[in-house]
Amino acid sequence: MYHAYNRAEQGAAIFASDGAKSLFVEALFRVVDLYGWELFAFAVMSNHFHLLLSTPRGNLDVGMHALQSDFANKHKAFRGSIGHVFQSRYRADHCAAGPLAAARMDYVHLNPVRAGLVSMQQLCQYPWTSYQSLRHPGSRGLLAIGAGLELLHGICDAPAGWDAYELRLRSVLTTDQRPLTETELFGSFAARRRGALSEAKGAGLRVNRSRAELVTDELARWEEILTEVLRAEGVTREALVGRPPSDAVKVGVAIKVRERCPAYSSWLTERLRMGSPDYARQLMARFKGVRP
């Protein structure tokens, strides 16, 4: 698992407005969907962000690049500015799925409280952290906060578990100032005994896969998506071979594939006979949104 984070260039308040925060969250979930991330927690502050995630396809680098580029380009276009939006590439601390990752999940969720933006009581209403969706499973979408509760904390994704997790966060805040008392410790254990302990932790994280295996799986997934798109368009690869690189059907197929997976331009160029990767990128940029 990774605790990924970054800060704005020179500490600028790039997320000062709700609109900017919303833009970043939208970009985040596009990346989660496109790159197959498992996102357990996030927090967007005024000048930085925090994510806790795993990358079953081994693509943290390209996903973070896509996320930051997407937001930065929109931010600069809106502001009419140039230059860097983020101060660095990004930072990512690797942590095993266990107590350390559980502590990082708590850290991410408590960021707005520790920064003085909201109180612990108000945290569940703060819209720019994953904690807001804790008690609203229907609004989570691709967010895996429930899996995070079970996998990392061993508590169930149900009302008793949500109460136990809130108690845990309050206890963590207390230890910022002083050690827990025996009464507070007993309260934590009592909450677990009242049915918060998870009986089943699900399938668990997808681990122990080599980089080569992850890449092989990802390329196979791209092939499946290309086959599905071609079938939906009613064409075959053989039928496209004799058409020019700029053929509208080829470009449309390439665009649809890229909407469903992060296939490389070089890979699409080879499969669809679209000339050079640079030319394929130009064609897709020119015809994006146009359907054959």
C-alpha positions, 0 to 999 in steps of 0.5 A: 500500500502507498501513502501518496501526497504532494504540496503546491508549489511554494505552498500556494492555496491551489485547493482554496475553493470548493470548485478546485477541490471538486475538480481534484476529486473528480480527477482522482476518481477518473484515475482510480477507475482508469488505472484500477487503483484501490483507494482507501482514504483521501483528504484534500486540504488548501495546498496539499492532498493525501491518498492511501491506496494500493495499485494491483496493476503496479502503475502508481507512477503513471497514475499519479502523473495522470492525476497531477497533470489532469488537475494542473492543466485545468488549474492553469487554464482556469487561472491563466497561469504558467509554471509548476502547480505542484512542488515536486513529482510526488511523495509516496511512502510504502507501507505493509497492509497492517498496523502501519497502513491503518495508522496512515488511514487515520492520519489522512482522515484526521488531517482537516481536524489537526489543521483546525479546519473542522472539529472531530464532530464536524469531520463527518460533514467535511466534503473533501475527505473520504471519512464523509462517506463512512456512514453512507455506503451508497455514495462511495462509488469507487472508494474502498473505505469499507474494505479499509476498515475490514482489512486494516482495522479488523472492524466490520463495515456496518454501523457498529464498525463505523462507531468503533472507527469514530471512537478510534479516531477520537482516541488517536486525537486524544493521544496527540495531547496525552496517553489514553486513560484506562476508561478510554481504553476500556471504552474502545474494547467495549465498542468492539465487543458490541459487534464491531469486530469483523468476522470476515475480512474479504478477499484481501489485497492482491499481493505477491505479484511480480512486476512482469506478471502485473504488466502481462495481466495489464496488456491482456486486459487491453487486448480484451478491451480492444476486441470488445470495442472492435466487436461493438463497432462491427469491424475486425482488425483485418478489415482495418489493415488496409485503411489509412492511419487517419481513418475515422473508424481507427481513430474512433476505436483508439479513443474508445479504448483509451477511455476504458484503459491507459493503453500506450499510443505505441501499443495502439499504433501497432494494433491499429496500424496508425503510423507513428505513436506521435501521429496517433496522439495527434489524431486522437487529440484532433478527433477526440469526442468525434465518433465514427 
